[in-house]
Amino acid sequence: MAKLIYRYLVKNDYTDDTDQIAAGYHKAKTAGTLAALPDDLKPYADQVFQLIDSVFSDAQLPKVEDGRKPKTNPLNANFDKKEFQELWGRINRKAVYRVEFDSDELVRKCVGALDSQLRVTPLQYTVQTGIQSDEITDDQLKAGDGFKVTNTTTESGGSVYSQVKYDLLGKVAENAHLTRQTVAEILTGMVPSVFAQFRQNPEHFIAEASRIISEQKATMVIERLAYDGVEDRYDVDIFTANQSGQDFSKVGSKLKNHVYDYVVTDSDIERRFVAELDTSDEVVVYAKLPRGFLIPTPVGDYNPDWAISFKVGSVKHIYFVAETKGTMSSLKLREIESTKIACARKFFDEIGKRVSADPVRYDVVTDYGKLMELVGVSR
């Protein structure tokens, strides 16, 4: 067919010397005096002339969407369901936190924890002596086989000598987010034999001391933490902000129970969780909470993962905010992450006090099965 079109154009002088569409073609088309198409092309007249015109103007070509262009993910009708609006009305109030504890108590607890828990692995290095082989090839030399080891000695503990200077106070203060003065009071209160481990392995001592002090600080923060509600509430605009330009390569099929048609997940755990939420008979509506929904904590703002509203009568706790994690063990969660989760428990407990019926429940779940254990299926 391409040859037939080309011959038609050449025969009627509709192309120039460079085989471009000539002005004569456009004049004839405007005047309605174009030469008749060959019989083989007449059934496709509309398509033929559209193709010819497209050579002259890109506007005649069918529009092809750029798959790489940022897409939008607008809210759907699930957002307006009364079940979701009831849930949103319970969790959208902002709050401020307060923590009351004195440095003396922190120092006492840190000293006790360091004395009982701080154990440093002494630095070690190994010295090997040997005899070079009488004959050695280049390959043996490259492979490290040119010497026969005759003796191995491991040096450790007090025998290790280093001229490297360490800012012990500065590094621990930086790691634990405390003042140098507070850290000095903690370290000088330690049992001398425990503190002496610093000489055996300064880097390990700093890392372990920082960890133990940070844990004691986090425990005290959580114990003394309280939230006070304020009049401000989160606006629904946080659900529409930053919804363009998302990476849609991580989304699955269109969802039926989520407040958006699609949800961008961060892990296989979340993908499986979404699949089960969306097919659950007990779940009415759910949302992956937008990044603008933040709970203030002493270790930084915290953004929970999910808000879920269950069918009335199907479970004991209708309204649930969930954090999905691959493990329930606090030992395997990062220290700051674990502290934020503990603070979130207090935040939602405070919210629950303001609601007499159906308070919001918050917890960490590993999968849909764990979620159903926590909400308590009604029998």
C-alpha positions as CSV (number, residue, x, y, z in Angstrom):
1,M,0.0,0.0,0.0
2,A,2.9,2.4,0.7
3,K,4.1,2.0,-2.9
4,L,0.7,2.8,-4.2
5,I,0.4,6.0,-2.2
6,Y,3.9,7.0,-3.2
7,R,3.1,6.4,-6.9
8,Y,-0.1,8.4,-6.6
9,L,1.8,11.4,-5.1
10,V,4.6,11.3,-7.7
11,K,2.1,10.8,-10.7
12,N,0.1,13.9,-9.6
13,D,3.2,16.1,-8.8
14,Y,2.2,16.1,-5.1
15,T,5.9,15.7,-4.0
16,D,8.9,17.9,-4.6
17,D,12.5,17.0,-5.6
18,T,13.3,15.9,-2.0
19,D,10.2,13.7,-1.8
20,Q,8.5,16.0,0.6
21,I,4.7,16.9,0.2
22,A,4.6,19.8,-2.2
23,A,2.5,22.9,-1.9
24,G,0.4,21.8,-4.9
25,Y,-1.1,19.0,-2.8
26,H,-2.3,21.3,-0.1
27,K,-3.7,23.8,-2.6
28,A,-5.6,21.0,-4.4
29,K,-6.9,19.6,-1.1
30,T,-8.1,23.0,0.1
31,A,-9.8,23.6,-3.3
32,G,-11.3,20.2,-3.3
33,T,-9.6,19.3,-6.6
34,L,-7.3,16.4,-5.5
35,A,-6.8,13.7,-8.1
36,A,-8.8,10.5,-7.6
37,L,-7.1,7.7,-5.7
38,P,-6.4,4.4,-7.5
39,D,-9.1,1.8,-7.2
40,D,-7.1,-0.2,-4.7
41,L,-6.8,2.8,-2.3
42,K,-10.3,4.2,-2.6
43,P,-11.7,1.9,0.2
44,Y,-9.1,3.5,2.6
45,A,-9.4,7.1,1.4
46,D,-9.8,8.6,4.8
47,Q,-6.8,6.8,6.3
48,V,-4.6,7.5,3.2
49,F,-5.2,11.3,3.3
50,Q,-4.7,11.3,7.1
51,L,-1.4,9.6,6.6
52,I,-0.3,12.0,3.9
53,D,-1.3,15.0,6.0
54,S,0.6,13.6,9.0
55,V,3.8,13.9,7.0
56,F,3.2,17.6,6.8
57,S,1.7,18.1,10.3
58,D,2.3,16.1,13.5
59,A,-1.1,17.2,14.6
60,Q,-2.7,14.6,12.3
61,L,-0.9,11.7,14.0
62,P,-2.8,9.8,16.7
63,K,-1.8,11.0,20.2
64,V,0.3,8.5,22.1
65,E,0.5,9.0,25.8
66,D,4.0,9.0,27.4
67,G,4.0,6.1,29.8
68,R,6.8,7.9,31.8
69,K,4.7,11.0,32.4
70,P,3.7,11.5,36.0
71,K,0.2,10.2,36.7
72,T,-2.4,11.3,39.3
73,N,-4.1,9.0,41.8
74,P,-7.3,10.9,42.8
75,L,-9.5,10.0,45.8
76,N,-12.5,7.8,44.9
77,A,-15.9,7.4,46.4
78,N,-14.6,5.2,49.3
79,F,-13.1,8.4,50.9
80,D,-16.6,9.8,51.3
81,K,-18.1,6.7,52.9
82,K,-19.4,7.4,56.4
83,E,-17.3,4.5,57.8
84,F,-14.1,6.3,56.7
85,Q,-15.2,9.7,57.7
86,E,-16.0,8.4,61.2
87,L,-12.5,7.0,61.4
88,W,-10.9,10.1,60.0
89,G,-12.8,12.3,62.5
90,R,-11.3,10.2,65.3
91,I,-7.7,10.5,64.3
92,N,-7.3,13.8,62.5
93,R,-6.9,16.0,65.7
94,K,-3.4,17.4,66.2
95,A,-1.5,17.2,69.5
96,V,1.6,18.4,71.3
97,Y,3.7,16.3,73.6
98,R,5.4,17.0,76.9
99,V,8.1,15.0,78.7
100,E,9.0,15.7,82.3
101,F,12.2,14.2,83.9
102,D,15.3,15.4,85.5
103,S,18.9,14.8,84.4
104,D,19.8,13.3,87.8
105,E,17.4,10.4,87.3
106,L,18.7,9.9,83.8
107,V,22.3,9.8,85.0
108,R,21.5,7.3,87.8
109,K,19.7,4.9,85.4
110,C,22.4,5.2,82.7
111,V,25.2,4.5,85.2
112,G,23.4,1.4,86.5
113,A,22.7,0.1,83.0
114,L,26.3,0.7,81.9
115,D,27.8,-1.1,84.9
116,S,25.6,-4.1,84.4
117,Q,25.4,-4.3,80.6
118,L,28.5,-2.8,79.0
119,R,30.8,-5.5,77.8
120,V,33.5,-4.5,75.3
121,T,35.3,-7.0,73.0
122,P,39.1,-6.4,73.3
123,L,40.9,-5.4,70.1
124,Q,42.8,-8.3,68.6
125,Y,45.4,-8.7,65.8
126,T,47.1,-11.8,64.5
127,V,50.8,-12.1,63.7
128,Q,51.9,-14.9,61.4
129,T,55.6,-15.8,60.7
130,G,56.8,-18.1,58.0
131,I,59.5,-19.2,55.6
132,Q,59.6,-18.3,51.9
133,S,59.6,-21.2,49.5
134,D,62.9,-21.8,47.7
135,E,61.1,-21.7,44.3
136,I,58.0,-19.6,43.8
137,T,56.0,-18.8,40.7
138,D,54.2,-15.6,39.9
139,D,50.8,-17.3,40.4
140,Q,51.8,-18.6,43.8
141,L,52.9,-15.1,44.8
142,K,49.6,-13.6,43.7
143,A,47.7,-16.3,45.6
144,G,49.7,-15.8,48.8
145,D,51.1,-19.3,48.6
146,G,54.8,-18.2,48.5
147,F,55.3,-18.6,52.3
148,K,54.9,-21.5,54.6
149,V,53.4,-20.3,58.0
150,T,55.4,-21.6,60.9
151,N,53.9,-19.7,63.8
152,T,50.7,-17.7,64.6
153,T,50.3,-15.3,67.5
154,T,47.1,-13.4,68.5
155,E,47.6,-10.2,70.5
156,S,44.7,-8.7,72.4
157,G,43.6,-6.6,75.3
158,G,46.2,-4.5,77.0
159,S,48.9,-5.5,74.5
160,V,47.2,-3.4,71.9
161,Y,48.8,0.0,71.6
162,S,47.3,2.9,69.5
163,Q,48.2,6.5,69.2
164,V,44.7,7.4,67.8
165,K,43.0,10.0,70.0
166,Y,39.2,9.6,70.7
167,D,36.8,12.3,71.8
168,L,34.9,10.0,74.1
169,L,32.6,12.7,75.6
170,G,31.9,14.4,72.2
171,K,31.0,11.1,70.4
172,V,28.7,9.7,73.1
173,A,27.0,13.1,73.5
174,E,26.5,13.3,69.7
175,N,25.2,9.7,69.4
176,A,22.8,10.0,72.4
177,H,21.7,13.6,71.8
178,L,22.8,14.7,75.3
179,T,25.0,17.5,76.5
180,R,28.7,16.8,77.2
181,Q,28.1,17.7,80.9
182,T,25.4,15.0,81.3
183,V,27.6,12.4,79.5
184,A,30.5,13.3,81.8
185,E,28.4,12.8,84.9
186,I,27.3,9.4,83.5
187,L,30.8,8.2,82.6
188,T,32.5,9.4,85.8
189,G,29.8,7.6,87.8
190,M,30.7,4.2,86.3
191,V,32.5,1.5,88.2
192,P,36.3,2.0,87.3
193,S,36.8,-1.6,86.1
194,V,33.9,-1.2,83.6
195,F,35.1,2.2,82.4
196,A,38.6,0.7,82.0
197,Q,37.3,-1.3,79.0
198,F,37.6,1.9,77.0
199,R,41.3,1.3,76.6
200,Q,40.7,-2.2,75.3
201,N,38.6,-1.1,72.3
202,P,37.7,2.6,72.2
203,E,35.4,2.4,69.2
204,H,33.4,-0.6,70.5
205,F,33.2,1.1,73.9
206,I,31.8,4.3,72.4
207,A,29.2,2.4,70.2
208,E,28.0,0.3,73.1
209,A,27.9,3.1,75.7
210,S,26.0,5.3,73.2
211,R,23.5,2.5,72.6
212,I,22.8,1.8,76.3
213,I,22.5,5.4,77.2
214,S,20.1,6.0,74.3
215,E,18.0,3.1,75.3
216,Q,17.7,4.4,78.9
217,K,16.8,7.9,77.6
218,A,14.2,6.4,75.3
219,T,12.6,4.4,78.1
220,M,12.4,7.5,80.3
221,V,10.9,9.5,77.5
222,I,8.2,7.0,76.9
223,E,7.5,6.6,80.6
224,R,7.1,10.4,81.1
225,L,5.5,11.2,77.8
226,A,2.1,12.8,77.6
227,Y,0.0,14.2,74.7
228,D,-2.3,17.2,74.9
229,G,-4.8,17.7,72.1
230,V,-5.1,21.1,70.4
231,E,-7.9,22.5,68.4
232,D,-6.2,22.2,65.0
233,R,-7.1,19.2,62.8
234,Y,-5.5,17.8,59.8
235,D,-7.2,19.0,56.6
236,V,-8.4,16.5,54.0
237,D,-6.0,18.3,51.6
238,I,-3.2,16.0,52.8
239,F,-4.9,13.2,50.9
240,T,-4.6,15.0,47.6
241,A,-1.2,16.7,48.1
242,N,1.8,15.1,46.4
243,Q,-0.3,12.5,44.6
244,S,1.2,13.3,41.2
245,G,4.5,12.0,40.0
246,Q,4.3,8.7,41.9
247,D,6.2,5.6,40.7
248,F,3.3,3.5,39.4
249,S,5.6,0.6,38.6
250,K,5.0,-0.5,42.2
251,V,1.2,-0.5,42.1
252,G,-0.9,-3.6,41.5
253,S,-4.4,-3.9,40.0
254,K,-7.2,-1.4,40.7
255,L,-8.5,-1.6,44.3
256,K,-12.1,-1.7,45.5
257,N,-11.9,-0.9,49.2
258,H,-9.0,1.7,49.3
259,V,-9.6,5.5,49.2
260,Y,-7.4,5.7,46.1
261,D,-7.8,3.5,43.1
262,Y,-4.1,2.5,43.5
263,V,-1.7,2.4,46.3
264,V,2.1,2.5,46.1
265,T,3.6,0.0,48.5
266,D,7.1,-0.1,49.9
267,S,7.6,-3.9,50.4
268,D,6.3,-7.4,49.7
269,I,4.8,-7.3,53.2
270,E,2.7,-4.3,52.3
271,R,1.7,-5.7,48.9
272,R,0.4,-8.9,50.6
273,F,-1.4,-6.8,53.3
274,V,-3.2,-4.7,50.7
275,A,-4.3,-7.8,48.7
276,E,-5.9,-9.3,51.8
277,L,-7.5,-6.0,53.0
278,D,-9.0,-5.5,49.6
279,T,-10.6,-8.9,49.5
280,S,-11.7,-9.1,53.2
281,D,-15.4,-9.4,54.0
282,E,-14.8,-7.6,57.3
283,V,-13.1,-4.5,55.9
284,V,-15.3,-1.7,54.6
285,V,-12.7,0.9,53.7
286,Y,-9.0,1.5,54.3
287,A,-6.3,4.0,53.4
288,K,-2.5,4.2,53.4
289,L,-2.1,7.3,55.4
290,P,-0.5,10.2,53.5
291,R,3.0,11.4,54.4
292,G,1.5,14.6,55.6
293,F,-0.3,12.8,58.5
294,L,2.3,13.1,61.3
295,I,2.4,12.3,65.0
296,P,5.0,14.4,66.9
297,T,7.4,12.5,69.1
298,P,10.6,13.4,71.0
299,V,12.7,11.5,68.4
300,G,11.1,13.0,65.3
301,D,7.7,13.0,63.6
302,Y,6.0,9.6,62.9
303,N,3.8,8.6,60.0
304,P,1.7,5.5,60.6
305,D,1.0,3.2,57.7
306,W,-2.7,2.3,57.6
307,A,-6.1,3.5,58.7
308,I,-8.8,0.7,58.5
309,S,-12.5,0.7,59.2
310,F,-14.2,-2.6,59.8
311,K,-17.8,-3.7,59.3
312,V,-19.9,-3.1,62.4
313,G,-20.6,-6.4,64.1
314,S,-17.7,-8.2,62.4
315,V,-15.0,-7.3,64.9
316,K,-14.6,-6.0,68.4
317,H,-12.5,-3.0,67.4
318,I,-14.1,-1.2,64.4
319,Y,-11.4,1.5,63.9
320,F,-7.8,0.5,63.6
321,V,-4.5,2.2,62.8
322,A,-1.8,-0.2,61.8
323,E,2.0,-0.2,61.3
324,T,3.2,-3.1,59.1
325,K,6.5,-4.6,60.0
326,G,8.3,-7.8,59.1
327,T,8.9,-8.6,62.7
328,M,7.1,-8.0,66.0
329,S,10.3,-8.1,68.0
330,S,11.4,-4.8,69.4
331,L,14.9,-6.1,69.5
332,K,15.0,-6.2,65.7
333,L,13.5,-2.8,65.2
334,R,15.8,0.2,65.1
335,E,15.9,2.1,68.3
336,I,14.3,5.3,67.0
337,E,11.7,3.3,65.1
338,S,10.8,1.4,68.2
339,T,10.6,4.6,70.3
340,K,8.3,6.2,67.7
341,I,6.0,3.2,67.8
342,A,5.8,3.4,71.6
343,C,5.0,7.1,71.4
344,A,2.3,6.4,68.9
345,R,0.6,4.0,71.3
346,K,0.4,6.8,73.8
347,F,-0.9,9.2,71.2
348,F,-3.8,6.9,70.2
349,D,-4.5,6.0,73.8
350,E,-5.0,9.7,74.4
351,I,-7.3,9.9,71.4
352,G,-9.3,6.9,72.7
353,K,-10.0,8.8,76.0
354,R,-11.9,11.4,74.1
355,V,-14.2,8.8,72.4
356,S,-16.5,6.9,74.6
357,A,-17.7,4.4,72.0
358,D,-15.5,2.5,69.4
359,P,-12.1,4.1,70.2
360,V,-9.3,3.8,67.7
361,R,-6.9,0.9,68.3
362,Y,-3.3,1.2,67.2
363,D,-0.7,-1.6,67.0
364,V,2.0,-3.2,64.9
365,V,1.1,-6.1,62.6
366,T,3.1,-8.5,60.5
367,D,0.2,-9.5,58.3
368,Y,-3.6,-9.6,57.9
369,G,-3.8,-12.7,60.2
370,K,-2.2,-10.7,63.0
371,L,-4.5,-7.8,62.4
372,M,-7.6,-10.0,62.8
373,E,-6.2,-11.4,66.1
374,L,-5.9,-7.8,67.4
375,V,-9.3,-6.6,66.3
376,G,-11.0,-9.7,67.7
377,V,-13.4,-11.3,65.2
378,S,-17.0,-11.4,66.6
379,R,-18.6,-14.8,66.8
